[in-house]
């Protein structure tokens, strides 16, 4: 490990030269920048084409990358339309690319003991190139400095040999090394700054990209470049074709910066570029194959393997032992880390039990770099069991002369026994034999290997040609039974007794002598394998440090879980920022700290203090890490201040037209079109939602502006602030406070435990927005399926219900869905509307059962009133109270007799009073008529409740029971039978529209 030095930070020029020297020393070919504008080093043919096919390829090169929409006229400290990447491709994976990468940082003067270098999940995708991969952002003291990706696909082709792509952000690294806060101040060489060279470039190209570029000519250029690419492909010229794909991409990027690309056009442009990229990739592969893949064997590709124990049999033991099994990985995504622990905790005990290996306890541990289980008291041998093997029927086991039949002889031969050793049980020939248990050391290797394969993740990746797939690369396995190494193999990874130490120490190899030493050995290295212990340590340190600054940490549970699984050796550091930044909106400050930087804000009461808490991984020294994170936060706050300052040049309404360039969904149009639908729907819904004319006007204006902030620089940078920024900008633009409030509120609730809109205008816009999404997206064929819900429609439906229930608004959802359906640009059939209603009803069922209502009560009210959530809940509460009464069984039984006898009769009969011959008939008809009239009056004035109905009905239970006890309803006289059925039908129909009582228990 390099020692701390005080040497002067490298210049821009020195960083490039050092990286070239370093990677040349790692058997990389030093390529040169491409001579065509590219958006990233990935687009250079040295990456995009060379990652295809089986040929090895190690390359490194600097690439000026151009993204027109990122330009800021040279004013923003971190945003440039042209910036430098240093690109590295390693194909095949060398086995330890992260360690090599960290060595390269050391070559730039980054001391890992003094800096916090972190691999944070970030998956990469290029729609234009049909390429994607999984990996990380690499953070240096909180600043993203590198994209580290394992390519999985390029040009639409799955890669047989995944490549490691390392993309350094050169300007970001230099800003961190030189501790400057603006790109202009980066030293290119000693007396020449980055701004001296490139500030004019940024100003002029930003002006061109945003103001001058001719839209029609750019469209023509795209079409011309596309045509040239197609001509080159037709002529079998792969590289010229690729050049013109790159020109298409740049023309599109300038059009996009000019705000000239609509929703449908965007999808069309991407589709055309993706199709060209696929054709180029396909032609390249065919060409290389025809040449016999000439680079095979020309690159030295030494593959680093984790040390594994020599293959030998495990010594047998007669005593219970401790089993250690550790899966060593490159940094797992936070969600996968938690998922892997949960799966292992469930699957390992089940697998051991199925394998007949008794154990005392199973403890599962996990960090970003390891998932481990320690099994104590594991039996040394499987339990011996008696196995019963079923043979042929006894009736077919013997021939007439008593000799074994072919079936019996075959069964005996297959099982290696004499037919005479078999017995007859329950009409079948059976073989009973003892199956002696095998030693644990023989059973466990296969069991543990299968366990690794059984772990499932939302996204998996490949990293070599072995076929292994996991959330992130598996680099080592540690498997010990007592002090013995288990010969576990999983694809190319063989287990040993070696684990790895902390990432900042370059993951030194650590020998585990015996399984019982595992936790003690890791903790001696500073690694805490138990996530619960890590979380407590973080909270304790954070509270102590915050108290020292006069405050307390603002800890969001989700963020605590995340940072707990981002580190192995948590060490909390208190940092500070300029109090002047507190003038920024509170939500901006919190969003920057929590969502972008994973910091805990520090507060005193409701006020933020100019401090933050960051959790780093096993640092020995705080100063460099603290200063680095403070620098990053200053830059982030400077960005935010810049975005707000730029946004304030316009009123909020002026941003609205740009919504035409944002896609909502291809079939449903742009965000502007959605905004217009929400505005119209809000106006239609206002009366049903009980808005006064004044409130309706506020809601209409809020709906008009509700999505405008999506095109502001602040929200483009921090999408979680949508609505919040709209509220601030509305006030700054002179909009009434009620309008600003409704703009913010229409996004509420954002989650199950979030607040709902307080104002009725905010409520109206929120309901309209969700109904529009549900109706439109279901019609577009995008209803949620299984775990897929890309448009968060489950959350939209739940939010809709939370709002209506929270305000107690008896709103008819079917009518709201019908209104929303009428505004969609695609047909929303009756069947789709029913599907939407059923979907919402499913969420309502969950909400009501979560509130403690019995499932049968919920089903009963949903069957009749699913379209009105508030009435549903009220009816469920009233019905629950009646079910708790002692007389309820008699009430339900009386009603059930009426339903059961009439439920199969489709025709509705009328009562002829002249046919009422018996006293019981006249009595029940009088009761039924009174109940019918009571229910009809209640329905007419909207006052009918299940409580009122059952109260009246309960008085007639004796009359109904007497009628059934003494009168034969299904008499032979057809006229009399129909008349009696008509009376009973009248009673059976009473709860219609309130509840289906036939769904209740005991019916």
Secondary structure as GFF3:
##gff-version 3
##sequence-region A 1 1003
A	DSSP	alpha_helix	12	24	.	.	.	ID=ss1
A	DSSP	beta_strand	29	30	.	.	.	ID=ss2
A	DSSP	three_ten_helix	41	43	.	.	.	ID=ss3
A	DSSP	alpha_helix	45	48	.	.	.	ID=ss4
A	DSSP	beta_strand	57	66	.	.	.	ID=ss5
A	DSSP	three_ten_helix	68	70	.	.	.	ID=ss6
A	DSSP	beta_strand	82	91	.	.	.	ID=ss7
A	DSSP	alpha_helix	97	107	.	.	.	ID=ss8
A	DSSP	beta_strand	117	121	.	.	.	ID=ss9
A	DSSP	beta_strand	124	126	.	.	.	ID=ss10
A	DSSP	beta_strand	131	140	.	.	.	ID=ss11
A	DSSP	beta_strand	143	154	.	.	.	ID=ss12
A	DSSP	beta_strand	157	158	.	.	.	ID=ss13
A	DSSP	beta_strand	164	169	.	.	.	ID=ss14
A	DSSP	alpha_helix	170	178	.	.	.	ID=ss15
A	DSSP	three_ten_helix	183	185	.	.	.	ID=ss16
A	DSSP	beta_strand	187	189	.	.	.	ID=ss17
A	DSSP	beta_strand	192	193	.	.	.	ID=ss18
A	DSSP	alpha_helix	194	207	.	.	.	ID=ss19
A	DSSP	pi_helix	208	212	.	.	.	ID=ss20
A	DSSP	alpha_helix	215	234	.	.	.	ID=ss21
A	DSSP	alpha_helix	238	257	.	.	.	ID=ss22
A	DSSP	alpha_helix	263	290	.	.	.	ID=ss23
A	DSSP	beta_strand	321	329	.	.	.	ID=ss24
A	DSSP	alpha_helix	334	354	.	.	.	ID=ss25
A	DSSP	beta_strand	361	367	.	.	.	ID=ss26
A	DSSP	beta_strand	370	378	.	.	.	ID=ss27
A	DSSP	beta_strand	385	393	.	.	.	ID=ss28
A	DSSP	three_ten_helix	394	396	.	.	.	ID=ss29
A	DSSP	alpha_helix	406	415	.	.	.	ID=ss30
A	DSSP	three_ten_helix	419	421	.	.	.	ID=ss31
A	DSSP	beta_strand	423	425	.	.	.	ID=ss32
A	DSSP	beta_strand	428	435	.	.	.	ID=ss33
A	DSSP	alpha_helix	440	454	.	.	.	ID=ss34
A	DSSP	beta_strand	474	481	.	.	.	ID=ss35
A	DSSP	beta_strand	484	485	.	.	.	ID=ss36
A	DSSP	beta_strand	489	490	.	.	.	ID=ss37
A	DSSP	beta_strand	493	494	.	.	.	ID=ss38
A	DSSP	beta_strand	498	500	.	.	.	ID=ss39
A	DSSP	three_ten_helix	503	505	.	.	.	ID=ss40
A	DSSP	beta_strand	509	511	.	.	.	ID=ss41
A	DSSP	three_ten_helix	515	517	.	.	.	ID=ss42
A	DSSP	alpha_helix	518	524	.	.	.	ID=ss43
A	DSSP	alpha_helix	531	548	.	.	.	ID=ss44
A	DSSP	beta_strand	552	554	.	.	.	ID=ss45
A	DSSP	alpha_helix	557	564	.	.	.	ID=ss46
A	DSSP	beta_strand	570	576	.	.	.	ID=ss47
A	DSSP	three_ten_helix	579	583	.	.	.	ID=ss48
A	DSSP	alpha_helix	586	591	.	.	.	ID=ss49
A	DSSP	pi_helix	592	596	.	.	.	ID=ss50
A	DSSP	beta_strand	600	604	.	.	.	ID=ss51
A	DSSP	beta_strand	607	617	.	.	.	ID=ss52
A	DSSP	alpha_helix	623	647	.	.	.	ID=ss53
A	DSSP	three_ten_helix	652	661	.	.	.	ID=ss54
A	DSSP	beta_strand	663	665	.	.	.	ID=ss55
A	DSSP	beta_strand	669	670	.	.	.	ID=ss56
A	DSSP	alpha_helix	671	685	.	.	.	ID=ss57
A	DSSP	alpha_helix	693	705	.	.	.	ID=ss58
A	DSSP	three_ten_helix	708	711	.	.	.	ID=ss59
A	DSSP	alpha_helix	713	717	.	.	.	ID=ss60
A	DSSP	three_ten_helix	719	721	.	.	.	ID=ss61
A	DSSP	alpha_helix	724	732	.	.	.	ID=ss62
A	DSSP	alpha_helix	737	745	.	.	.	ID=ss63
A	DSSP	alpha_helix	760	779	.	.	.	ID=ss64
A	DSSP	alpha_helix	793	807	.	.	.	ID=ss65
A	DSSP	alpha_helix	813	822	.	.	.	ID=ss66
A	DSSP	alpha_helix	830	850	.	.	.	ID=ss67
A	DSSP	alpha_helix	855	865	.	.	.	ID=ss68
A	DSSP	alpha_helix	869	883	.	.	.	ID=ss69
A	DSSP	alpha_helix	888	902	.	.	.	ID=ss70
A	DSSP	three_ten_helix	913	915	.	.	.	ID=ss71
A	DSSP	alpha_helix	919	941	.	.	.	ID=ss72
A	DSSP	alpha_helix	946	954	.	.	.	ID=ss73
A	DSSP	alpha_helix	957	966	.	.	.	ID=ss74
A	DSSP	alpha_helix	974	988	.	.	.	ID=ss75
A	DSSP	three_ten_helix	997	999	.	.	.	ID=ss76
###
